[in-house]
Amino acid sequence: MSSTSTSRGVHDLLRSAPPPPSAAPDGSAAGWSAQRTLPLRVELVRQWKRRRTQLVLAGLALFPVVLAALFARNRDAATGGTRFVDLATGGAVNFALFVVFASSTLLIIVVVALFCGDTVASEAQWSSLKYLLASPVGRSRLLRQKLVVSYGLALTGLVILPVSALIAGGLFFGFGPARTPLGSVIPAGEALFRLAIVIGYLAVSMLFVAALAFFLGVHTDAPLGAVGGAVMLVIVSTILDQVEDLGPVREILPTHYIGAWVDAFNDPVVWSDMARGAILSTAYAAVLLALAWRKFLRKDVLS
């Protein structure tokens, strides 16, 4: 190669050279689109491969099996009362209801907070968040993809728990009509439909927990801080809800209607408290997510 190939005059010719075939008219790579970055499938695979995800979902599947085995071993010690725990060995649906009742006050809350509070904070902790944004992935798109996947995994756990309880309860206690704490008997088919209502209501009522954990997750690079903070605030709200001196203030607490799903097994179904709980949870979630978006769009993720 001649020495003139490196002269300034030769390099100046590059300014008027046509773009390569692989480049778009604006200079960007051909086929590149901001809407194609970080697809849901990629984020789902990334989250699914994490040991945390696999252990949590496996634990939710095994928990009812272990519990059913313990109940079956001590079945003769049943008290014959009308509480959910007393009716747990009455059949598959009754056992699933007891598992949901026992888990909804803490276990399900922890699972939702874990998935939704960890998803952004863990990326910040690993120092991979800035590289995702440099891909480039838009900030709003990154938050949306992570929220959809994390809450989707939380809902997966929410479904796995009662389904596993139904299977374990059927194997240990048989399939049959469900007995309610009110003393009524509901046919198996209708009882399954009402159990689906319970799961649907819990999915909506957990929106507040998911949004709270997500909101805390964009404020910190400590995943345990986001998860623990969300769980602690939910527990505080639950404790305040037990203070009757607060009067009507209790009705605006985000956890006031968290147990309203039991009304699905009244005869007929009572929808009023579940409707109020769904509206309250959705309203809190909307505010918290808006604040999370506002914070993240202005956040310096390069520090």
C-alpha positions in Angstrom: 0.0 0.0 0.0 1.4 3.4 -1.0 2.1 6.0 1.6 -0.5 8.3 -0.1 -3.3 6.0 1.3 -2.8 7.4 4.7 -2.6 11.0 3.6 -5.1 13.6 4.7 -6.4 14.1 1.2 -7.5 10.4 0.9 -9.3 10.4 4.3 -11.2 13.6 3.3 -12.8 11.6 0.5 -14.7 9.6 3.1 -16.9 12.5 3.9 -18.5 12.3 0.5 -18.5 8.5 0.3 -22.0 6.8 0.2 -23.1 5.0 3.4 -22.4 1.3 3.5 -25.3 -1.0 2.5 -25.8 -2.1 6.1 -26.5 1.4 7.3 -29.9 3.2 7.3 -30.1 6.7 5.7 -29.9 8.3 9.2 -26.6 6.5 9.8 -28.0 3.9 12.2 -27.7 0.2 11.7 -30.2 -1.2 9.2 -33.1 -2.9 10.8 -32.4 -1.4 14.2 -35.5 -0.1 16.1 -35.9 1.1 19.7 -39.1 -0.9 19.9 -37.1 -4.2 19.3 -34.7 -3.7 22.2 -35.0 -6.0 25.2 -37.9 -8.0 24.0 -40.1 -9.7 26.7 -38.9 -13.1 25.6 -35.2 -12.1 26.3 -36.0 -10.6 29.7 -38.2 -13.6 30.6 -35.4 -16.0 29.8 -32.9 -13.8 31.8 -35.1 -13.8 34.8 -36.1 -17.5 34.5 -32.5 -18.6 34.5 -31.9 -16.9 37.8 -31.6 -19.4 40.7 -33.8 -17.1 42.8 -36.7 -17.6 40.3 -36.4 -21.3 40.1 -36.1 -21.8 43.8 -39.1 -19.6 44.6 -41.4 -21.2 42.1 -40.3 -24.7 43.1 -40.8 -23.8 46.8 -44.3 -22.6 46.1 -45.1 -25.9 44.3 -43.6 -28.1 47.1 -45.0 -26.2 50.1 -48.6 -27.5 49.7 -47.4 -31.0 49.3 -45.4 -30.9 52.5 -48.3 -29.3 54.3 -50.8 -31.8 53.0 -48.6 -34.7 54.2 -48.4 -33.2 57.6 -52.2 -32.7 57.8 -52.7 -36.3 56.6 -50.5 -37.6 59.3 -52.4 -35.8 62.0 -55.9 -36.0 60.4 -57.4 -37.8 63.3 -56.6 -34.8 65.5 -59.0 -32.5 63.6 -61.1 -30.4 65.8 -64.2 -30.4 63.6 -64.5 -26.6 63.9 -65.5 -24.1 61.2 -62.2 -22.3 60.7 -60.2 -22.7 57.4 -57.6 -24.8 59.3 -60.4 -27.1 60.7 -61.9 -27.6 57.2 -58.5 -28.1 55.5 -58.8 -31.9 55.3 -62.3 -31.9 53.9 -61.2 -32.1 50.3 -59.0 -30.6 47.6 -60.8 -27.2 47.5 -60.9 -26.9 51.2 -57.2 -27.6 51.4 -56.4 -25.1 48.7 -58.5 -22.5 50.5 -56.5 -23.1 53.7 -53.2 -22.8 51.8 -54.3 -19.5 50.3 -55.6 -18.2 53.6 -52.4 -19.1 55.4 -50.2 -17.7 52.6 -52.0 -14.4 51.7 -50.9 -12.6 54.8 -47.2 -13.0 54.3 -45.9 -15.6 51.9 -47.6 -14.3 48.8 -46.7 -10.7 49.8 -43.0 -11.7 50.1 -43.0 -13.5 46.7 -44.6 -10.5 44.9 -42.2 -8.1 46.6 -39.2 -10.3 45.8 -39.9 -10.5 42.1 -40.9 -6.8 41.6 -38.5 -5.2 44.0 -35.4 -7.1 42.9 -35.8 -6.7 39.1 -34.3 -3.2 38.7 -32.3 -3.0 41.9 -30.4 -6.1 41.1 -29.3 -4.7 37.7 -28.0 -1.6 39.5 -26.2 -3.7 42.0 -24.5 -5.8 39.3 -23.6 -2.5 37.4 -25.4 -3.9 34.4 -28.2 -1.3 34.4 -26.1 1.3 32.6 -25.0 -1.3 30.0 -28.7 -2.1 29.3 -29.4 1.5 28.7 -26.4 1.8 26.5 -27.6 -1.0 24.2 -29.6 1.3 23.7 -32.8 0.4 25.6 -35.1 3.3 26.3 -35.7 3.9 30.0 -39.5 3.7 29.8 -39.2 0.5 27.8 -36.8 -1.0 30.2 -39.1 -0.3 33.1 -42.1 -1.6 31.3 -40.4 -4.9 30.2 -39.1 -5.5 33.7 -42.4 -4.8 35.4 -44.4 -7.0 33.0 -41.9 -9.9 33.4 -41.5 -9.6 37.2 -45.2 -9.3 37.9 -45.9 -12.1 35.4 -43.5 -14.3 37.4 -45.3 -13.3 40.6 -48.6 -14.2 39.1 -47.2 -17.5 38.0 -46.3 -18.2 41.6 -49.7 -17.1 42.7 -51.3 -19.7 40.4 -48.8 -22.5 41.2 -49.6 -22.3 44.9 -53.3 -23.1 44.8 -53.0 -25.5 41.8 -50.4 -27.5 43.7 -52.6 -27.3 46.8 -55.6 -28.6 44.8 -53.5 -31.6 43.5 -52.0 -32.4 46.8 -55.3 -32.0 48.6 -57.0 -34.2 46.1 -54.4 -36.9 46.5 -54.4 -36.9 50.3 -58.1 -35.9 51.0 -60.0 -36.6 47.9 -62.1 -34.5 45.5 -65.5 -33.4 46.6 -67.7 -30.5 47.5 -66.3 -27.7 49.6 -67.5 -26.7 53.0 -67.3 -23.0 54.0 -66.7 -21.6 57.5 -70.4 -20.5 57.3 -71.5 -24.2 57.2 -72.7 -24.2 53.6 -71.7 -26.8 51.1 -70.6 -25.8 47.6 -70.4 -28.4 44.7 -66.9 -29.1 43.4 -67.4 -27.4 40.1 -68.7 -24.2 41.5 -66.1 -24.3 44.3 -63.3 -24.4 41.6 -64.9 -21.4 39.9 -65.0 -19.5 43.2 -61.4 -20.4 43.9 -60.6 -18.8 40.5 -62.3 -15.7 41.7 -60.1 -15.7 44.8 -56.9 -16.0 42.7 -58.1 -13.2 40.4 -58.8 -10.9 43.3 -55.5 -11.7 44.9 -53.8 -10.8 41.6 -55.4 -7.4 41.7 -54.9 -6.8 45.4 -51.2 -7.6 45.0 -50.8 -4.8 42.5 -50.1 -2.4 45.4 -47.4 -4.7 46.8 -45.8 -5.0 43.3 -45.9 -1.3 42.6 -44.5 -0.5 46.1 -41.6 -2.9 45.7 -41.0 -1.7 42.1 -41.0 1.9 43.3 -38.4 1.2 46.0 -36.4 -0.9 43.6 -35.7 2.1 41.3 -34.5 4.2 44.2 -31.8 1.8 45.4 -29.1 -0.6 44.2 -29.8 -2.9 47.2 -32.4 -5.5 46.2 -32.9 -6.7 49.8 -33.6 -3.1 50.8 -36.3 -2.8 48.2 -37.9 -6.2 49.0 -37.6 -5.8 52.8 -38.8 -2.2 52.7 -41.9 -3.2 50.8 -42.7 -6.1 53.1 -42.2 -3.9 56.2 -44.5 -1.2 54.9 -47.2 -3.7 54.1 -46.9 -5.2 57.6 -47.1 -1.7 59.1 -50.3 -1.0 57.1 -51.7 -4.4 58.3 -51.0 -3.5 61.9 -52.5 -0.1 61.6 -55.6 -1.7 60.1 -56.1 -3.6 63.4 -56.3 -0.3 65.4 -60.0 0.3 65.6 -59.5 3.8 67.0 -58.4 4.9 63.6 -62.0 4.7 62.5 -62.7 5.5 58.8 -59.0 6.0 58.2 -58.6 2.3 58.1 -60.7 2.1 55.0 -58.0 4.0 52.9 -55.2 1.8 54.1 -53.9 -0.3 51.1 -54.2 -3.6 53.1 -57.7 -3.0 54.5 -59.4 -5.2 51.9 -56.6 -7.7 51.3 -58.6 -10.5 52.9 -61.9 -9.6 51.2 -61.5 -12.7 48.9 -63.2 -14.8 51.6 -66.5 -13.2 50.4 -66.2 -15.3 47.3 -67.4 -18.2 49.4 -70.4 -16.5 50.8 -73.8 -17.6 49.4 -74.3 -15.7 47.3 -70.9 -14.1 46.5 -70.5 -10.7 48.1 -68.7 -8.4 45.6 -68.7 -5.0 47.5 -65.5 -5.3 49.5 -63.7 -7.0 46.7 -64.6 -4.2 44.4 -63.4 -1.6 46.9 -60.2 -3.5 47.4 -59.5 -3.8 43.7 -60.1 0.0 43.2 -57.9 0.9 46.2 -55.1 -1.4 45.1 -55.2 -0.2 41.5 -55.2 3.5 42.6 -52.2 3.0 44.9 -50.4 1.1 42.2 -51.0 3.8 39.6 -49.6 6.5 41.8 -46.5 4.5 42.9 -45.7 3.4 39.3 -46.0 7.0 38.1 -43.6 8.1 40.8 -41.2 5.2 39.9 -41.3 6.2 36.2 -40.7 9.9 37.1 -37.7 9.0 39.3 -36.1 6.6 36.9 -36.4 8.9 33.9 -34.4 11.5 35.8 -32.0 9.2 37.6 -28.3 9.2 37.0 -27.5 5.6 36.3 -23.9 6.3 35.3 -22.7 7.0 38.8 
